[in-house]
Amino acid sequence: MKSLAKFTIVGISGIVLLKLFATILFPLLGLMIGLFAMTVKMALIAAVIFFVYSLIKKRKAEANPEVEVGP
């Protein structure tokens, strides 16, 4: 009977520790996923802005060809 009480105490304390660990870990995991998603979103926005800028720059270069003077 004493071994059953030991197993019960170990099991209950394990469940309590698991609950405490999950209480701390899940919000941190959500925070990390949210920060990663925000970083990806910012990188995507920067890529779109760079793409649009390069298109505008290319069209301006085609509209105003610079005259090169050779030697």
Biopython code that builds the backbone (N, CA, C, O; Angstrom):
import numpy as np
from Bio.PDB.StructureBuilder import StructureBuilder

atoms = [
    (1, "MET", "N", (0.819, -1.200, 0.000)),
    (1, "MET", "CA", (0.000, 0.000, 0.000)),
    (1, "MET", "C", (0.861, 1.262, 0.000)),
    (1, "MET", "O", (0.476, 2.293, -0.551)),
    (2, "LYS", "N", (2.040, 1.158, 0.633)),
    (2, "LYS", "CA", (2.910, 2.323, 0.684)),
    (2, "LYS", "C", (3.432, 2.698, -0.704)),
    (2, "LYS", "O", (3.601, 3.877, -1.014)),
    (3, "SER", "N", (3.687, 1.680, -1.540)),
    (3, "SER", "CA", (4.190, 1.977, -2.879)),
    (3, "SER", "C", (3.097, 2.633, -3.732)),
    (3, "SER", "O", (3.395, 3.477, -4.577)),
    (4, "LEU", "N", (1.844, 2.250, -3.513)),
    (4, "LEU", "CA", (0.746, 2.877, -4.239)),
    (4, "LEU", "C", (0.618, 4.354, -3.871)),
    (4, "LEU", "O", (0.330, 5.189, -4.728)),
    (5, "ALA", "N", (0.829, 4.668, -2.608)),
    (5, "ALA", "CA", (0.776, 6.066, -2.175)),
    (5, "ALA", "C", (1.925, 6.864, -2.788)),
    (5, "ALA", "O", (1.745, 8.021, -3.167)),
    (6, "LYS", "N", (3.099, 6.252, -2.886)),
    (6, "LYS", "CA", (4.243, 6.926, -3.511)),
    (6, "LYS", "C", (3.962, 7.206, -4.989)),
    (6, "LYS", "O", (4.225, 8.302, -5.483)),
    (7, "PHE", "N", (3.428, 6.207, -5.684)),
    (7, "PHE", "CA", (3.105, 6.405, -7.097)),
    (7, "PHE", "C", (2.035, 7.478, -7.285)),
    (7, "PHE", "O", (2.090, 8.262, -8.233)),
    (8, "THR", "N", (1.080, 7.503, -6.391)),
    (8, "THR", "CA", (0.027, 8.509, -6.468)),
    (8, "THR", "C", (0.595, 9.912, -6.250)),
    (8, "THR", "O", (0.238, 10.843, -6.972)),
    (9, "ILE", "N", (1.469, 10.066, -5.269)),
    (9, "ILE", "CA", (2.070, 11.373, -5.000)),
    (9, "ILE", "C", (2.944, 11.806, -6.170)),
    (9, "ILE", "O", (2.905, 12.968, -6.574)),
    (10, "VAL", "N", (3.733, 10.881, -6.719)),
    (10, "VAL", "CA", (4.589, 11.202, -7.861)),
    (10, "VAL", "C", (3.727, 11.567, -9.076)),
    (10, "VAL", "O", (4.042, 12.508, -9.804)),
    (11, "GLY", "N", (2.666, 10.839, -9.283)),
    (11, "GLY", "CA", (1.788, 11.125, -10.421)),
    (11, "GLY", "C", (1.105, 12.477, -10.297)),
    (11, "GLY", "O", (1.055, 13.235, -11.265)),
    (12, "ILE", "N", (0.582, 12.786, -9.127)),
    (12, "ILE", "CA", (-0.103, 14.070, -8.909)),
    (12, "ILE", "C", (0.886, 15.225, -9.021)),
    (12, "ILE", "O", (0.581, 16.253, -9.625)),
    (13, "SER", "N", (2.082, 15.052, -8.434)),
    (13, "SER", "CA", (3.067, 16.133, -8.533)),
    (13, "SER", "C", (3.537, 16.302, -9.981)),
    (13, "SER", "O", (3.801, 17.423, -10.418)),
    (14, "GLY", "N", (3.642, 15.209, -10.719)),
    (14, "GLY", "CA", (3.994, 15.297, -12.143)),
    (14, "GLY", "C", (2.947, 16.046, -12.941)),
    (14, "GLY", "O", (3.288, 16.855, -13.804)),
    (15, "ILE", "N", (1.685, 15.792, -12.670)),
    (15, "ILE", "CA", (0.604, 16.494, -13.363)),
    (15, "ILE", "C", (0.615, 17.979, -13.011)),
    (15, "ILE", "O", (0.423, 18.825, -13.885)),
    (16, "VAL", "N", (0.838, 18.297, -11.744)),
    (16, "VAL", "CA", (0.893, 19.706, -11.322)),
    (16, "VAL", "C", (2.059, 20.417, -11.995)),
    (16, "VAL", "O", (1.901, 21.534, -12.488)),
    (17, "LEU", "N", (3.242, 19.774, -12.021)),
    (17, "LEU", "CA", (4.404, 20.379, -12.674)),
    (17, "LEU", "C", (4.184, 20.538, -14.176)),
    (17, "LEU", "O", (4.606, 21.530, -14.771)),
    (18, "LEU", "N", (3.523, 19.556, -14.783)),
    (18, "LEU", "CA", (3.219, 19.660, -16.210)),
    (18, "LEU", "C", (2.274, 20.827, -16.488)),
    (18, "LEU", "O", (2.456, 21.547, -17.470)),
    (19, "LYS", "N", (1.287, 21.016, -15.653)),
    (19, "LYS", "CA", (0.364, 22.142, -15.799)),
    (19, "LYS", "C", (1.101, 23.473, -15.643)),
    (19, "LYS", "O", (0.873, 24.401, -16.419)),
    (20, "LEU", "N", (1.983, 23.571, -14.642)),
    (20, "LEU", "CA", (2.756, 24.803, -14.448)),
    (20, "LEU", "C", (3.675, 25.058, -15.636)),
    (20, "LEU", "O", (3.789, 26.192, -16.103)),
    (21, "PHE", "N", (4.331, 24.009, -16.126)),
    (21, "PHE", "CA", (5.219, 24.131, -17.280)),
    (21, "PHE", "C", (4.441, 24.583, -18.513)),
    (21, "PHE", "O", (4.910, 25.440, -19.262)),
    (22, "ALA", "N", (3.257, 24.012, -18.727)),
    (22, "ALA", "CA", (2.432, 24.388, -19.871)),
    (22, "ALA", "C", (1.932, 25.823, -19.725)),
    (22, "ALA", "O", (1.808, 26.536, -20.721)),
    (23, "THR", "N", (1.647, 26.251, -18.508)),
    (23, "THR", "CA", (1.188, 27.617, -18.275)),
    (23, "THR", "C", (2.264, 28.626, -18.658)),
    (23, "THR", "O", (1.951, 29.713, -19.144)),
    (24, "ILE", "N", (3.520, 28.275, -18.443)),
    (24, "ILE", "CA", (4.616, 29.177, -18.791)),
    (24, "ILE", "C", (5.011, 29.014, -20.255)),
    (24, "ILE", "O", (5.283, 30.006, -20.931)),
    (25, "LEU", "N", (5.048, 27.788, -20.749)),
    (25, "LEU", "CA", (5.579, 27.514, -22.075)),
    (25, "LEU", "C", (4.654, 27.954, -23.202)),
    (25, "LEU", "O", (5.130, 28.528, -24.181)),
    (26, "PHE", "N", (3.366, 27.710, -23.101)),
    (26, "PHE", "CA", (2.460, 28.008, -24.208)),
    (26, "PHE", "C", (2.387, 29.495, -24.544)),
    (26, "PHE", "O", (2.400, 29.829, -25.729)),
    (27, "PRO", "N", (2.311, 30.404, -23.578)),
    (27, "PRO", "CA", (2.349, 31.825, -23.953)),
    (27, "PRO", "C", (3.678, 32.245, -24.585)),
    (27, "PRO", "O", (3.695, 33.069, -25.499)),
    (28, "LEU", "N", (4.785, 31.686, -24.103)),
    (28, "LEU", "CA", (6.082, 32.007, -24.716)),
    (28, "LEU", "C", (6.162, 31.476, -26.145)),
    (28, "LEU", "O", (6.701, 32.141, -27.030)),
    (29, "LEU", "N", (5.633, 30.296, -26.363)),
    (29, "LEU", "CA", (5.614, 29.729, -27.713)),
    (29, "LEU", "C", (4.743, 30.579, -28.640)),
    (29, "LEU", "O", (5.107, 30.827, -29.789)),
    (30, "GLY", "N", (3.604, 31.019, -28.137)),
    (30, "GLY", "CA", (2.739, 31.894, -28.934)),
    (30, "GLY", "C", (3.399, 33.223, -29.242)),
    (30, "GLY", "O", (3.252, 33.754, -30.343)),
    (31, "LEU", "N", (4.131, 33.766, -28.270)),
    (31, "LEU", "CA", (4.852, 35.013, -28.489)),
    (31, "LEU", "C", (5.923, 34.844, -29.553)),
    (31, "LEU", "O", (6.076, 35.706, -30.419)),
    (32, "MET", "N", (6.663, 33.752, -29.500)),
    (32, "MET", "CA", (7.706, 33.519, -30.492)),
    (32, "MET", "C", (7.118, 33.329, -31.884)),
    (32, "MET", "O", (7.673, 33.841, -32.856)),
    (33, "ILE", "N", (6.022, 32.614, -32.000)),
    (33, "ILE", "CA", (5.381, 32.425, -33.301)),
    (33, "ILE", "C", (4.855, 33.757, -33.824)),
    (33, "ILE", "O", (4.969, 34.040, -35.017)),
    (34, "GLY", "N", (4.285, 34.572, -32.953)),
    (34, "GLY", "CA", (3.781, 35.882, -33.363)),
    (34, "GLY", "C", (4.894, 36.809, -33.830)),
    (34, "GLY", "O", (4.735, 37.513, -34.828)),
    (35, "LEU", "N", (6.018, 36.816, -33.120)),
    (35, "LEU", "CA", (7.153, 37.650, -33.534)),
    (35, "LEU", "C", (7.729, 37.167, -34.866)),
    (35, "LEU", "O", (8.106, 37.983, -35.707)),
    (36, "PHE", "N", (7.798, 35.861, -35.063)),
    (36, "PHE", "CA", (8.278, 35.328, -36.336)),
    (36, "PHE", "C", (7.334, 35.714, -37.474)),
    (36, "PHE", "O", (7.792, 36.087, -38.554)),
    (37, "ALA", "N", (6.034, 35.629, -37.248)),
    (37, "ALA", "CA", (5.065, 36.006, -38.277)),
    (37, "ALA", "C", (5.165, 37.493, -38.598)),
    (37, "ALA", "O", (5.045, 37.880, -39.761)),
    (38, "MET", "N", (5.382, 38.330, -37.588)),
    (38, "MET", "CA", (5.530, 39.760, -37.828)),
    (38, "MET", "C", (6.795, 40.041, -38.632)),
    (38, "MET", "O", (6.789, 40.906, -39.508)),
    (39, "THR", "N", (7.874, 39.322, -38.346)),
    (39, "THR", "CA", (9.115, 39.487, -39.098)),
    (39, "THR", "C", (8.925, 39.088, -40.557)),
    (39, "THR", "O", (9.401, 39.780, -41.457)),
    (40, "VAL", "N", (8.243, 37.995, -40.792)),
    (40, "VAL", "CA", (7.983, 37.555, -42.166)),
    (40, "VAL", "C", (7.107, 38.573, -42.890)),
    (40, "VAL", "O", (7.329, 38.859, -44.067)),
    (41, "LYS", "N", (6.122, 39.117, -42.196)),
    (41, "LYS", "CA", (5.248, 40.110, -42.806)),
    (41, "LYS", "C", (6.020, 41.370, -43.177)),
    (41, "LYS", "O", (5.825, 41.925, -44.259)),
    (42, "MET", "N", (6.900, 41.826, -42.277)),
    (42, "MET", "CA", (7.708, 43.022, -42.568)),
    (42, "MET", "C", (8.645, 42.764, -43.750)),
    (42, "MET", "O", (8.823, 43.637, -44.600)),
    (43, "ALA", "N", (9.239, 41.579, -43.809)),
    (43, "ALA", "CA", (10.131, 41.243, -44.918)),
    (43, "ALA", "C", (9.363, 41.191, -46.236)),
    (43, "ALA", "O", (9.880, 41.614, -47.270)),
    (44, "LEU", "N", (8.152, 40.684, -46.208)),
    (44, "LEU", "CA", (7.331, 40.634, -47.415)),
    (44, "LEU", "C", (6.951, 42.038, -47.873)),
    (44, "LEU", "O", (6.978, 42.328, -49.069)),
    (45, "ILE", "N", (6.601, 42.901, -46.942)),
    (45, "ILE", "CA", (6.274, 44.289, -47.286)),
    (45, "ILE", "C", (7.492, 44.986, -47.868)),
    (45, "ILE", "O", (7.376, 45.715, -48.853)),
    (46, "ALA", "N", (8.666, 44.770, -47.267)),
    (46, "ALA", "CA", (9.900, 45.380, -47.784)),
    (46, "ALA", "C", (10.215, 44.862, -49.183)),
    (46, "ALA", "O", (10.667, 45.631, -50.032)),
    (47, "ALA", "N", (9.987, 43.589, -49.439)),
    (47, "ALA", "CA", (10.234, 43.019, -50.764)),
    (47, "ALA", "C", (9.299, 43.616, -51.807)),
    (47, "ALA", "O", (9.719, 43.900, -52.929)),
    (48, "VAL", "N", (8.039, 43.808, -51.443)),
    (48, "VAL", "CA", (7.080, 44.411, -52.374)),
    (48, "VAL", "C", (7.455, 45.864, -52.663)),
    (48, "VAL", "O", (7.394, 46.302, -53.812)),
    (49, "ILE", "N", (7.842, 46.610, -51.635)),
    (49, "ILE", "CA", (8.250, 48.003, -51.826)),
    (49, "ILE", "C", (9.489, 48.067, -52.719)),
    (49, "ILE", "O", (9.553, 48.917, -53.607)),
    (50, "PHE", "N", (10.472, 47.194, -52.509)),
    (50, "PHE", "CA", (11.672, 47.174, -53.335)),
    (50, "PHE", "C", (11.328, 46.829, -54.773)),
    (50, "PHE", "O", (11.883, 47.424, -55.697)),
    (51, "PHE", "N", (10.420, 45.875, -54.982)),
    (51, "PHE", "CA", (10.012, 45.483, -56.328)),
    (51, "PHE", "C", (9.348, 46.646, -57.062)),
    (51, "PHE", "O", (9.649, 46.910, -58.226)),
    (52, "VAL", "N", (8.444, 47.336, -56.373)),
    (52, "VAL", "CA", (7.769, 48.485, -56.991)),
    (52, "VAL", "C", (8.776, 49.593, -57.281)),
    (52, "VAL", "O", (8.705, 50.225, -58.335)),
    (53, "TYR", "N", (9.702, 49.837, -56.377)),
    (53, "TYR", "CA", (10.734, 50.869, -56.576)),
    (53, "TYR", "C", (11.606, 50.527, -57.774)),
    (53, "TYR", "O", (11.932, 51.409, -58.568)),
    (54, "SER", "N", (11.990, 49.257, -57.920)),
    (54, "SER", "CA", (12.828, 48.882, -59.052)),
    (54, "SER", "C", (12.067, 49.011, -60.369)),
    (54, "SER", "O", (12.662, 49.361, -61.389)),
    (55, "LEU", "N", (10.756, 48.734, -60.365)),
    (55, "LEU", "CA", (9.967, 48.925, -61.584)),
    (55, "LEU", "C", (9.890, 50.406, -61.956)),
    (55, "LEU", "O", (10.038, 50.763, -63.125)),
    (56, "ILE", "N", (9.660, 51.261, -60.968)),
    (56, "ILE", "CA", (9.579, 52.702, -61.230)),
    (56, "ILE", "C", (10.930, 53.209, -61.712)),
    (56, "ILE", "O", (10.982, 54.010, -62.646)),
    (57, "LYS", "N", (12.008, 52.771, -61.108)),
    (57, "LYS", "CA", (13.347, 53.199, -61.497)),
    (57, "LYS", "C", (13.658, 52.751, -62.923)),
    (57, "LYS", "O", (14.262, 53.501, -63.690)),
    (58, "LYS", "N", (13.253, 51.546, -63.279)),
    (58, "LYS", "CA", (13.496, 51.020, -64.622)),
    (58, "LYS", "C", (12.709, 51.828, -65.661)),
    (58, "LYS", "O", (13.237, 52.137, -66.730)),
    (59, "ARG", "N", (11.466, 52.167, -65.360)),
    (59, "ARG", "CA", (10.658, 52.947, -66.314)),
    (59, "ARG", "C", (11.207, 54.349, -66.486)),
    (59, "ARG", "O", (11.189, 54.885, -67.594)),
    (60, "LYS", "N", (11.697, 54.957, -65.407)),
    (60, "LYS", "CA", (12.293, 56.284, -65.530)),
    (60, "LYS", "C", (13.557, 56.234, -66.373)),
    (60, "LYS", "O", (13.817, 57.150, -67.153)),
    (61, "ALA", "N", (14.343, 55.180, -66.225)),
    (61, "ALA", "CA", (15.566, 55.041, -67.008)),
    (61, "ALA", "C", (15.238, 54.841, -68.487)),
    (61, "ALA", "O", (15.965, 55.335, -69.348)),
    (62, "GLU", "N", (14.160, 54.129, -68.793)),
    (62, "GLU", "CA", (13.764, 53.932, -70.190)),
    (62, "GLU", "C", (13.179, 55.214, -70.780)),
    (62, "GLU", "O", (13.364, 55.486, -71.966)),
    (63, "ALA", "N", (12.487, 55.992, -69.979)),
    (63, "ALA", "CA", (11.866, 57.221, -70.486)),
    (63, "ALA", "C", (12.902, 58.310, -70.712)),
    (63, "ALA", "O", (12.749, 59.105, -71.640)),
    (64, "ASN", "N", (13.930, 58.377, -69.918)),
    (64, "ASN", "CA", (14.981, 59.404, -70.024)),
    (64, "ASN", "C", (16.330, 58.743, -70.268)),
    (64, "ASN", "O", (17.141, 58.635, -69.348)),
    (65, "PRO", "N", (16.584, 58.291, -71.518)),
    (65, "PRO", "CA", (17.887, 57.658, -71.749)),
    (65, "PRO", "C", (18.997, 58.705, -71.680)),
    (65, "PRO", "O", (18.908, 59.780, -72.272)),
    (66, "GLU", "N", (20.021, 58.358, -70.952)),
    (66, "GLU", "CA", (21.134, 59.276, -70.819)),
    (66, "GLU", "C", (22.045, 59.122, -72.047)),
    (66, "GLU", "O", (22.300, 58.015, -72.521)),
    (67, "VAL", "N", (22.515, 60.247, -72.534)),
    (67, "VAL", "CA", (23.390, 60.235, -73.700)),
    (67, "VAL", "C", (24.821, 60.018, -73.217)),
    (67, "VAL", "O", (25.341, 60.776, -72.398)),
    (68, "GLU", "N", (25.442, 58.964, -73.745)),
    (68, "GLU", "CA", (26.819, 58.690, -73.363)),
    (68, "GLU", "C", (27.735, 59.308, -74.409)),
    (68, "GLU", "O", (27.560, 59.098, -75.610)),
    (69, "VAL", "N", (28.689, 60.053, -73.950)),
    (69, "VAL", "CA", (29.646, 60.695, -74.855)),
    (69, "VAL", "C", (30.905, 59.855, -74.851)),
    (69, "VAL", "O", (31.549, 59.674, -73.817)),
    (70, "GLY", "N", (31.247, 59.342, -76.027)),
    (70, "GLY", "CA", (32.434, 58.510, -76.151)),
    (70, "GLY", "C", (33.678, 59.352, -76.355)),
    (70, "GLY", "O", (33.563, 60.537, -76.668)),
    (71, "PRO", "N", (34.849, 58.789, -76.191)),
    (71, "PRO", "CA", (36.104, 59.539, -76.367)),
    (71, "PRO", "C", (36.455, 59.832, -77.823)),
    (71, "PRO", "O", (37.481, 60.453, -78.097)),
]
sb = StructureBuilder()
sb.init_structure("model")
sb.init_model(0)
sb.init_chain("A")
sb.init_seg("    ")
for serial, (resi, resn, name, xyz) in enumerate(atoms, 1):
    if name == "N":
        sb.init_residue(resn, " ", resi, " ")
    sb.init_atom(name, np.array(xyz, "f"), 0.0, 1.0, " ", f" {name:<3s}", serial, name[0])
structure = sb.get_structure()
